[in-house]
């Protein structure tokens, strides 16, 4: 359990219970997927309505931010099963960090781009919007392709879609993918996730750093999370983790980092 350090402040922040439940109802999974994400979409739609009231029309940037983030939320709901293997569910306790993050931080800060566009829409032309759409599609392809491949391998490693993939057999009995998306970088899904987030910021133009808070914050979060995950995997797999890192040396971007 995460919140078992003996430091009351840290334990309160990380959470003492891993998966608090009422019967079969899992509070942590519910809060991860439902109120915050759906609230985020409601706020985005409200911002779009406000922009229409002010301008008499909805701009291309506002349409794209609602499509981009709506797709992201839909993907989380549709691929709900995949969240069961994430660090939030398997490792972190349900403390202040996740409660505040799920119910307040996500809906009220992730909707910043839509809020910014109500008053400061850059009126981007269609070529710029098309280029930003391309960035988002690249990010989503990496994000969904990598996560889908890992989930498929865990569910049915003999499936034709993943049976050709190579892997490292660990002493624990588990398999670590060393080809496909996961042969490119150990956290290739994080890279796709961040590229998507960058496209959300880009629809706001380049006159202010404020809407780019998400790309900056998310980069810090993903780097920190990857370090935590690397430490836990080292403890979990022992020498096998070193062998895996020798086969897949890059963390985020193949050939670079």
N, C-alpha and C positions, 0 to 999 in steps of 0.2 A: 504494500500500500504506500502511495506517495507521501502522505502526510503523517509519517511515523518517525520524524527526526528527533523529536523531543523539544524542538524549538516551537513554541505555541504560535508565533506569527507565521513562520514558514508552513507549519502544518495546517493552519487555517487557510492560507493562500492556496496550497496544493490540494487540500481535501483529505479527510481521513477515510471516508468510504470510497471504494472503487466504483461500484455500480449499485447505488441505492435503488431499491425497488419497492413498489406496492404490488405484491403478488407477482404477476408476469410483466407489469408495467415498469420499464426501465427509465428512470427520471433523467439520467445523463444522456442516453441516446435520444430521448424525446427533445430535450433542450438543445442538443446539438443540431437537430434537423428541422424542428417545427417552428417554435415561436420566433426565434431570431431571424431565420432565413425568410420565413413568410412575411414577417414584419418589415424586413428590408425591402422586399418587393412591393409591399403596400406603400411604403414611404417613397419609393421610386416612382410609382404610378401617381402618387399625390403631387410629386414635383413636376411630372409631365403635365398634369392637369393645371397646375399653377402657371406653368410656362404658356400653356394654351390661353389661359385667361389673360395673361399679360400681352402676348404677341398676336393672338388670333390664329396661331398655327404652332405646330411642333417642329422643332429643328431636326436636322439629320443627326446631330450629336446626341440629342435627347432620345431619339428613336434607337440609336445604336447602343447607348448605355443601358436602356431597358432590355434590349434584346440580348446583349452580352451577359449582363448579370442575371437576367431571367433564365438564360440557358444554363448558367452556372448553378443556380438554385434548383432548377428542374433536374439537372444531372445528379445533384446530391440526393434528391428525393427518389429518383428512379433507380439509382445505384445504391440504395440504402444499405443493402447487405455488405457492401464494400467497407463501410465505416467501422464494421465490427473488428477489423484487423488494424485500425489506426492507433497511433500512440494515445490519442485522447481517450479512447475507449479501453484499451488494454493496459495502459500504464498510469496515466494521470488520475488522481483522485478527483472526486466531484466537489472541489472546494471553491473559494472565491474566484480564482483565476478562470475556471470554466463557467461558473454560474454568471459572473459579470460579463465575461466574454460572449457567451451565447445569447444572453438576454438584453444586454445594453451595448457592448462594444460593437458587435456585428451590425445590428440594424441601424444604429445611430452614427456610426463612423463609415461603414461601407457604402452608405447612401450619399456620401459627401459629393461625389462627382455629379449626381443628379441635382443636388442642392445648388452646387456651384453653377450649373448650366441655367438655372432659373434666372439668375441675375447677370451672369458673365459668359453667355454663350459666344464662342469665337466665330460662329457662322462659317464653319469650314465648308469648303467646296467639295463637290462629289469625288474628285480624284483623291483628295486627302482622306475622305471618309472611306473610300474603297481600299486605300492602302492600310488604314487602321483595321478595317475588316479582315484584310489578309493577315495582319499580325495576330489578331485574335484567333483566327482559324488555325494558324500554325501552333499557337499555344495550346488550343483545345485539342488538336490532333495528338500532340505529344502527351498531354495530361491524360486524355481518355485512352489513348493507345497503350501507354505504359501501365496505367492502373487496370485496364481491362485485361491486358496480357497476364499481369501478376495474379489477378483474381481467377482467371481461367485456369492458370497453371495450378493454383492451390485447390481449385474445385475438382478439376479433372486433368491431371498431367498427361493423360493418354489421348486427349482430344486432338484431332488433326491440326487445329490452329496452333497448338503449343508443343506437340509431341517432338518436333524437330529441335527444340531449344536445348542447349547444353546447360549443365548445372554442376554445382559443387555439392557433393554429398557430405553433410557434416556428421560429426560424431553423435550429435543429439538426435540424428535420424531425419532432420529436415533438409530441404534442398534450397540452395541459393542460386538463382538464375545468373548465368554468366554470358548469355547471348540475347539477341533481340534488343528490345528497348533497354533492358537491364544489363546488357553487356556494354552499352555505351557509357553509362554513368550510374553510380549507386543511388542517386536521387534525381534521376531524369524526370520523374513526375513533378518534383518541385520546380524544375526549370520551366516546364510547360505551364504550371500554375502561375508562376511569376510573369511569364510573357503575357498570359491572359490579363492579369492585373495591370500590367503596363498599358495594354490597349485601352483599358477603362480610363486611365488617366489621360491618354493621348487625345481622346475625343474632346477634352476640355481645352485643347490648344496648348500654347507654350508661353503664355504671358504671365503665369503665376505658378509658383511651386506648390501652392496649397493643395490642388487636386492630386498632386503627385505624392502626397503623404502616404497613400496606400502602397505604392511601389517601393518607397523607401522603408516604411514600417515592415512590409511583408518580406523584403529581402533580409532585414535583420532577424525577423522571426524565423525564417526558413534556415538561415545559416545557424542560428542558435539551436534550432530543433535538430538539424542534421548532426551537430556536435553531440548533443544529448543522445541521439539515436546511435551514433558511432560508439560512444562510451558504453551504452547498454548492450550493444551487439558484441563488443569486445568481451564483456563479462559473460554474456550468454553463450557465445560460440568458442571462446578461447582462441587457440592457435588457428582454428579454421577461419576465423574472421581475418586474420593476417593473410592467409592464403587467398581468400576471396578478394581482398583489397589489392593483392598483387595481380590478380587476373583482371579486375575492374578498378583501375587506379584513379579514375576521375570521379568526382563527387557530383558535379552539376552539368558541366559542358564538356563533351568528349574532346580530348586533345588539348584542353585549356585548363580547366580547374575541376 
